[in-house]
């Protein structure tokens, strides 16, 4: 199989103009690195083949916990010269030494020639670089492994060693889901040998999630590393961006290892695995506030699909977005929309069985409040009288809606924002998004049905036993 990257670099090296040659080589390398990980930023310097100054700097602006790496290009393939460079480069820069040819020796897993104790330095050749894969049409384990090599690869890699690493980790991921110990242990050992400790831990956590999601217990996971009982944002990113897993039982186990704040810290977007995760998470996770943003279509997100963007959980629909956050400060400043009339709000509440415990209305510049002790006031005769007296010109500013748990959701119609009453109150996502969308939007029948498919039906209030006061209490 032709290694296109290796071939392109070899052709560029034949350019008789030295300056044009190193410009072409750096462009080829930078393009391939960007294809491997589009979130990585590749900055080219003005130097080439310099002893101390890197030719490129690789960093991840959206992932502040991922350390940057300095990349040094080398035109030599002489082992002694490479060894000398390895000694000179500071390990704190997590250097990547790329020889523009083939390594003159067969790498041993995780080791560098004459520098066996280095735990942050990576030496590779163009054959290895070309074997590392970009996501192309769909993400997969080889792409995740390739990206992890960029972030924290160590030791020496040529084309054959890189292919072996990819195959070992692909087999390990498949074995982890099936609960097979030996291939999973081989994958963990490969990570320990070939990755920096932080990336090895993240990838091991990813394998442990596959292991538990497949039905095995964490105590039997074959690793001598730290105990992995939950997923951080890096390991979760690996999981969400791997091949699509459609097994509901798998995600039902995995979702209990994750929390909404961790998900919101991931740089993932709208992957297929995120859709499966959210189907399990919608009744388990809670939050405090959400907002409906009308007319905010996104060409990169399919309608009726979950996405994570800029630290927000978003449900994209054809007409609007539903944005979820842990606090009002995390949402953008909304634009006020028109206020519905009281009869419209009551009609929406009736349609979906949403009890309203308080209303605040406005007529011209006068505000009117109407509430009770916590019961449903939407059909009170006095409320009818107020509306008739105002000639049904009142606009509803806000309404308090009671959900199945008994919590109160304050729904503001102008900015289309709903938040839990009470400083520490959390509301399950299905109730938070479902009640907000059904009360603050005028949904079509098709939209209401689609919302039910994604969030479940509006949960009814628990049955309250009917009682009446005794004669003594009258």
C-alpha positions in Angstrom: 0.0 0.0 0.0 1.4 3.4 -1.0 2.1 5.7 1.8 1.0 9.0 0.3 2.5 11.3 3.0 5.9 9.5 2.8 5.8 9.7 -0.9 4.8 13.4 -1.0 7.6 14.3 1.4 10.2 12.4 -0.6 9.1 14.2 -3.7 9.3 17.6 -2.0 12.8 16.8 -0.7 14.0 16.5 -4.3 13.2 20.2 -5.0 16.5 21.8 -6.0 15.5 25.1 -4.3 16.3 24.6 -0.6 13.8 27.2 0.6 11.0 25.9 -1.6 11.9 22.4 -0.4 11.5 23.0 3.3 8.4 25.2 2.6 6.8 22.3 0.8 7.8 19.7 3.4 6.4 21.8 6.3 3.2 22.3 4.4 2.7 18.6 3.8 3.4 17.8 7.4 1.2 20.6 8.7 -1.7 19.6 6.5 -1.5 15.9 7.6 -1.4 16.9 11.3 -4.4 19.1 10.8 -6.3 16.3 9.0 -5.5 13.9 11.9 -6.9 16.3 14.5 -8.8 19.3 13.1 -8.9 20.8 16.6 -5.2 21.0 16.8 -3.5 24.3 15.9 -0.3 23.9 13.9 2.0 26.9 13.9 4.9 26.9 11.6 8.1 28.8 12.5 10.6 30.4 10.1 13.2 27.7 10.9 14.0 24.4 9.3 16.2 21.6 10.6 17.4 23.8 13.5 19.0 22.2 16.6 17.1 24.0 19.3 14.2 26.0 17.7 11.2 23.9 16.7 9.9 23.9 13.1 6.3 23.7 14.3 4.4 24.1 17.5 1.3 21.9 18.0 -1.3 23.0 20.6 -5.0 22.6 21.3 -6.7 26.0 22.0 -10.0 24.4 23.0 -8.4 21.8 25.3 -6.3 23.8 27.9 -5.4 20.6 29.7 -3.6 19.2 26.7 0.0 20.3 26.7 1.6 21.7 23.6 4.3 19.9 21.6 7.3 21.1 19.7 8.0 19.4 16.4 11.5 19.2 15.0 12.1 18.1 11.4 15.4 16.3 10.6 16.8 15.7 7.2 19.2 13.1 8.6 18.5 9.5 9.2 21.9 8.8 10.8 21.3 7.1 14.2 24.1 8.9 16.0 22.9 12.3 14.9 19.4 11.5 15.9 20.6 10.3 19.3 22.5 13.5 19.8 19.4 15.5 19.0 17.4 13.5 21.4 19.8 14.3 24.2 19.7 18.0 23.4 15.9 18.5 23.2 14.3 19.4 26.6 11.7 16.8 27.6 9.5 19.5 29.1 8.5 20.5 25.6 7.2 17.0 24.9 9.3 17.1 21.7 8.5 15.2 18.5 11.5 14.5 16.3 10.4 13.7 12.8 13.2 12.3 10.5 12.4 13.0 6.8 13.2 9.4 5.8 13.1 6.0 7.4 14.5 5.2 10.9 17.9 3.3 10.6 16.9 0.8 13.3 13.9 -1.3 14.3 12.1 0.4 17.2 11.4 -1.4 20.4 8.1 -0.6 22.0 8.3 2.6 24.0 12.1 3.0 23.8 14.3 5.5 22.2 17.9 4.7 21.0 20.4 5.4 23.8 17.6 7.3 25.7 15.5 4.6 27.4 14.2 6.8 30.3 12.6 9.5 28.2 8.8 9.6 29.0 7.7 12.6 26.9 9.8 12.4 23.7 8.6 10.9 20.4 10.8 9.9 17.5 9.1 8.9 14.3 9.8 8.8 10.5 7.7 9.7 7.5 6.5 6.1 7.1 5.0 6.3 10.7 3.5 9.8 10.0 1.8 8.5 6.9 0.4 5.4 8.8 -1.2 7.6 11.4 -4.8 8.2 10.2 -7.2 11.0 9.7 -11.0 10.5 10.4 -11.9 10.7 6.7 -15.6 9.8 6.3 -16.2 8.4 9.8 -14.3 8.4 13.1 -12.9 5.1 14.4 -10.4 3.6 16.8 -7.4 4.0 14.4 -8.2 7.7 14.2 -8.5 8.0 18.0 -5.1 6.2 18.4 -3.5 8.4 15.8 -4.8 11.5 17.6 -3.5 10.2 20.9 -0.1 9.7 19.4 -0.1 13.4 18.5 -1.1 14.4 22.0 1.2 12.1 24.0 3.0 9.6 21.9 6.5 8.6 23.2 9.3 6.3 22.3 10.2 5.5 18.6 7.8 4.6 15.8 8.4 3.6 12.2 5.6 2.5 9.8 5.6 -1.2 11.0 5.6 -0.2 14.7 2.8 2.3 14.1 0.7 -0.3 12.3 1.2 -2.7 15.1 0.2 -0.1 17.7 -3.0 0.7 15.8 -3.9 -3.0 15.4 -3.2 -3.8 19.0 -5.5 -1.0 20.3 -8.2 -1.8 17.7 -8.2 -5.4 19.0 -8.1 -4.2 22.5 -11.1 -1.9 22.1 -13.1 -4.8 20.6 -12.0 -7.2 23.3 -12.9 -4.7 26.1 -16.5 -4.6 25.0 -16.5 -8.4 24.9 -14.9 -8.7 28.3 -11.8 -10.5 26.9 -8.8 -10.1 29.2 -5.7 -10.9 27.2 -6.2 -8.6 24.1 -7.5 -5.8 26.5 -4.4 -6.2 28.7 -2.1 -6.1 25.6 -3.8 -2.8 24.6 -3.3 -1.4 28.1 0.4 -2.4 28.1 0.9 -0.8 24.6 -0.6 2.4 26.0 1.7 2.4 29.0 4.7 1.8 26.8 3.9 4.1 23.9 2.1 7.1 25.5 2.8 9.7 28.1 1.2 8.9 31.5 -1.6 11.4 31.1 -2.7 10.1 27.7 -2.2 6.5 28.7 -4.6 7.1 31.6 -7.2 8.8 29.4 -7.1 6.0 26.8 -7.1 3.3 29.6 -10.2 5.0 31.0 -11.8 4.8 27.5 -11.0 1.1 27.4 -12.4 0.7 31.0 -15.6 2.4 29.9 -15.9 -0.1 27.0 -15.2 -2.9 29.5 -18.0 -1.8 31.9 -20.4 -0.8 29.1 -20.1 -4.3 27.8 -21.3 -5.7 31.1 -18.0 -6.6 32.9 -17.1 -5.2 36.3 -14.4 -2.6 36.8 -12.7 -4.8 39.4 -11.9 -7.3 36.7 -10.5 -4.7 34.2 -6.9 -5.9 33.4 -4.8 -2.9 34.3 -2.2 -2.1 36.9 -2.8 1.6 36.4 -4.9 3.8 38.6 -8.5 2.7 39.2 -10.7 4.1 36.5 -14.3 4.4 37.9 -15.5 7.5 36.0 -14.7 9.3 32.7 -13.1 12.7 32.5 -13.7 14.9 29.5 -10.7 13.5 27.5 -11.7 9.9 28.0 -15.3 10.7 27.3 -14.3 12.5 24.0 -12.5 9.3 22.9 -15.7 7.3 23.6 -18.1 9.8 21.9 -15.9 10.0 18.8 -15.3 6.3 18.3 -17.3 4.1 16.0 -21.0 4.4 16.6 -22.3 2.0 19.3 -26.0 1.4 19.1 -26.4 -0.9 22.1 -28.8 0.8 24.5 -27.6 -1.4 27.4 -24.1 -0.3 26.8 -25.0 3.4 27.1 -27.2 2.7 30.1 -24.2 1.4 32.0 -21.8 4.1 30.7 -24.1 7.1 31.5 -23.7 6.3 35.2 -20.0 7.0 34.9 -20.5 10.5 33.5 -22.1 13.7 34.6 -23.5 16.6 32.6 -20.7 19.0 33.7 -18.1 16.6 32.3 -20.0 16.3 29.0 -20.1 20.1 28.7 -16.3 20.2 29.0 -15.8 17.9 26.1 -14.9 19.3 22.6 -17.3 16.9 20.9 -20.1 18.1 18.6 -23.1 16.0 17.5 -21.6 12.6 17.0 -23.8 9.5 16.7 -22.7 8.2 20.1 -23.8 11.5 21.7 -27.3 10.8 20.5 -27.3 7.3 22.1 -25.8 8.7 25.3 -28.5 11.4 25.6 -31.3 8.9 25.2 -30.1 7.3 28.4 -29.1 10.5 30.2 -32.3 12.5 29.6 -34.0 11.1 32.7 -30.9 10.6 34.8 -29.2 14.0 34.6 -30.5 17.3 35.9 -29.8 21.0 35.3 -31.3 24.3 36.3 -32.0 26.5 33.3 -32.6 26.3 29.6 -33.5 28.7 26.8 -35.3 28.5 23.5 -33.5 30.5 20.7 -35.8 30.8 17.7 -34.6 30.9 14.1 -31.1 29.8 15.0 -30.5 27.1 12.4 -27.1 25.5 12.2 -25.9 24.0 8.9 -23.4 21.8 10.7 -26.1 20.2 12.9 -28.9 17.9 11.7 -32.3 19.0 13.1 -33.6 17.1 16.1 -30.2 16.2 17.1 -28.1 16.7 20.3 -24.9 18.7 20.2 -22.3 20.2 22.6 -21.0 23.5 21.6 -19.1 26.2 23.6 -19.9 24.5 26.9 -23.6 24.2 26.2 -25.9 21.2 25.6 -28.1 22.0 22.6 -31.1 20.2 21.0 -31.3 21.5 17.5 -34.7 21.6 15.9 -35.7 23.0 12.4 -37.2 26.2 13.9 -35.2 26.8 17.1 -32.5 25.6 19.5 -33.0 24.5 23.0 -29.9 25.4 25.0 -29.2 23.9 28.5 -26.9 25.3 31.1 -26.2 25.0 34.8 -26.8 28.7 35.5 -28.3 31.6 33.7 -24.9 33.3 33.3 -23.8 30.4 31.0 -26.5 31.3 28.5 -26.2 34.1 25.9 -28.2 37.3 26.4 -31.6 36.6 24.9 -33.7 38.9 22.7 -37.2 39.4 24.0 -40.0 38.0 21.8 -43.7 38.9 21.7 -45.7 38.0 24.8 -48.6 35.5 24.3 -52.1 36.2 25.6 -53.5 34.4 28.6 -55.7 32.2 26.5 -52.7 31.0 24.4 -50.8 30.1 27.6 -53.7 28.3 29.1 -54.3 26.4 25.8 -50.7 25.2 25.8 -50.9 24.1 29.4 -54.1 22.2 28.8 -52.7 20.6 25.7 -49.8 19.0 27.5 -51.2 18.7 31.1 -48.9 21.4 32.6 -50.3 22.8 35.9 -49.7 26.5 36.4 -49.4 27.7 40.0 -48.8 31.5 39.3 -49.0 34.0 36.5 -47.7 37.5 35.9 -49.3 39.6 33.2 -49.0 43.0 31.7 -51.5 45.5 30.2 -49.9 48.6 28.7 -47.6 49.6 31.6 -49.5 47.9 34.4 -48.5 44.5 35.9 -50.9 42.0 37.3 -50.0 38.9 39.4 -52.2 35.9 40.1 -51.2 32.9 42.2 -52.3 30.4 44.7 -51.0 28.1 47.4 -49.4 25.8 44.9 -52.5 24.3 43.1 -53.3 24.7 39.4 -54.8 28.1 38.9 -55.2 28.0 35.1 -58.9 27.4 35.2 -59.9 29.6 38.1 -63.1 31.5 37.5 -61.5 34.6 39.0 -58.8 34.4 36.3 -61.5 34.3 33.7 -63.1 37.4 35.2 -59.7 39.3 35.2 -59.1 38.4 31.6 -62.6 39.5 30.6 -62.3 42.7 32.5 -59.1 43.4 30.6 -60.8 42.6 27.3 -58.3 39.8 26.8 -55.5 42.3 26.0 -53.2 41.0 28.7 -49.8 39.6 27.8 -48.3 36.9 30.0 -44.8 37.8 31.2 -44.1 34.7 33.2 -45.7 31.6 34.6 -44.8 29.1 37.3 -45.2 25.5 36.2 -45.2 22.6 38.6 -43.5 19.4 37.3 -43.9 15.8 38.4 -41.2 16.0 41.1 -43.1 18.9 42.7 -40.4 21.4 41.7 -41.5 24.8 40.3 -40.2 26.0 36.9 -40.2 29.7 36.4 -41.0 30.3 32.7 -40.3 33.8 31.2 -42.1 34.2 27.9 -40.2 37.3 26.6 -36.7 35.9 26.7 -38.0 32.3 26.4 -36.0 31.2 29.5 -37.0 28.8 32.2 -35.2 28.1 35.4 -35.8 26.2 38.6 -37.2 28.0 41.6 -34.9 27.6 44.6 -31.1 28.2 44.7 -30.2 24.6 44.7 -33.1 23.0 42.9 -32.1 20.7 40.0 -34.7 19.5 37.5 -34.4 16.3 35.4 -33.5 17.2 31.8 -36.6 15.6 30.3 -38.9 17.7 32.5 -36.8 20.9 32.2 -36.6 20.8 28.4 -40.0 19.2 27.8 -42.0 21.6 30.0 -40.1 24.7 28.8 -40.5 23.9 25.1 -44.2 22.9 25.4 -45.1 26.0 27.4 -42.9 28.7 25.8 -43.4 27.5 22.1 -46.4 27.1 19.9 -45.6 23.6 18.7 -47.0 21.9 15.7 -48.4 18.4 16.0 -45.3 17.0 14.3 -43.0 19.0 16.6 -44.9 17.8 19.6 -44.6 14.2 18.5 -40.8 14.5 17.8 -40.3 16.1 21.2 -42.1 13.2 22.8 -39.9 10.8 20.9 -36.7 12.5 22.2 -37.7 13.5 25.7 -40.7 11.4 26.6 -44.2 12.5 27.2 -45.0 15.3 29.7 -45.0 13.5 33.1 -48.2 13.8 35.0 -48.3 14.9 38.6 -48.6 12.1 41.2 -52.1 11.4 42.2 -53.1 13.3 45.3 -55.8 11.7 47.5 -58.9 13.8 47.6 -60.0 15.1 51.0 -62.3 17.6 52.5 -62.3 19.3 55.8 -64.4 17.9 58.7 -67.3 19.9 60.1 -65.2 20.8 63.0 -62.8 22.6 60.7 -65.4 24.7 59.0 
